[in-house]
Amino acid sequence: MSFYKTNVKEILTLQLISQILGKIKLNYAPQEPQWAHVVLDITTRGFSTGTLKCNDLYFEIETNLANHVITIKTTDHENNIQLTDGKSVRDYYYEIITVTQNLGLDIVINTKPQEMEIKTPFDVDTEHHHYNRQVASDILKWFQFATDVEQKFIAPIRMRKVYPGLFWGTFDVSCILIYKEHEPFPDDSKVIERAAFDEHMVEFGFWLGDNNDFDYPTFFVLPYPFVSGQELEVTEDFPAGSYFSEQMAEYLIEIESDISEVEPETIIQFFNASLVKSAEYLNWQDTDYYYRELKMDKNYRNNNH
């Protein structure tokens, strides 16, 4: 059985926890295009809101999957909430709210999950209460790998960017390259989509799989405006296993091997080839500029993968 299907209960519980943190960031971070301000940072130990401000207090909340705690920090205080099997999303929600209130933070969020089939508000959700330390460690490794390979891919490209992070609505680790052309989403009643998709862009991302078509962790590339009525080409520049899904309007490559066997350069090759074909489809102009060499000596990371 696949990683996702084997661990779906633990994954969903962690996604709901990430949604609590994400909705806090949604309310307390300065707003940016493409919802870039709500993305959670992938850290050395988990995922975090980064530094936020409320009531003139700076704070940060991190779900620490290495030490199995949710850490709430201000300049003067640090409080831990234990991540344990059997503790429900409702429990986590009320512990986070209680701790933040005790620290002088008046945190208010919409408690309804977003972009999920689950509709039970956090403050009454007792169904999702699953936590496994090994699964959490495996998820962290995948998220860190995805963040690192995405960062290495987009770092030298001379375009406006949304840097890699956890999009908690869909629980994928993604980054975005944005082209200078306004393209409003066709349905302005869609609150999420009308802000996410209003410029030419290509999204590069990763998710752990799902209960439907994807048994394995998967990398994807999604151009916007969305591809419609055609299948983009997969050339010899793509790594083996790459394909374009006309139904999903994106390039995909599933990873059936263990994370220790995945070559970062294979994923970067997939991203590069997908970007070339996506830019051709979107009719982007003067793209040579984006790849103009950086006038700096290579650092340790560039010389040592």
RAFENMO-V16332 format. One line per field, one symbol per residue. psi: psi as a letter, one per 30 degrees, with the letter a starting at -180 (. if undefined). burial: # if it has 24 or more other C-alpha atoms within 12 Angstrom, else .. A space follows every 50 residues. Layout:
psi = ???
burial = ???
This chain:
psi = kleeeegeeeeeeeeeeeeeeefeeefgkkkllggfffkkkkaffbklfa klkkhgkklkkkjjfefhljkjkaeflkkkkkjlkfkleeeeeeeeeeee effgjikklkgklkglfkfkkefgjfejhkkkeeeeeeeeeeeeeeeeee eeefefkilkljlkljjfefhkjllkkklhkkikkfjffjeeefeeiglk lkkkaklfaafdfjflkkklkjkkkkkkgljlkjaffklkfklkjeefhl kkjkjflleffkkefeeeeeeeeeeeeeeeefhklhfeefgkkkikkkae effj.
burial = ..##..####################.##...###########.###### ####...#########.#######....#######.###########.## ..#.#.#...####......###.#..######.################ #####.#.#####################...............###### ##########...##############....###...##..####...## #####...#....#.##############.##.#.....#.......... .....
